[in-house]
Amino acid sequence: MAAGVFCSNYRALRDTDNRYWINGYQWIDWAPNQIKINNGTRNTLIGTDGNDVFDASYYRNYSAWFPTVLTNFMAGGGDDMVV
């Protein structure tokens, strides 16, 4: 039996939820060319449709803004790397 492939909601997450709320009066509006963090779950890095490098240590420098542990990495088309 061949291994199955899990369904992904990458496309929906990439195209929606483009505002990340830091607090009640500060936010980040993600551009299409930026790897973003999902505001709803706050634990998922979502890549672009191009070549991306996922480096969670970058976000550690902003731990006040991104307090949750990044546990999910969703890559789109392109040549992506996790470091």
Secondary structure, 3 states (H helix, E strand, C coil): CCCCCCCCCHHHHHHCCCEEECCCCCEEECCCCCCEECCCCCCEEECCCCCCEECHHHHHCCCCCCCCCCCEEECCCCCCEEC
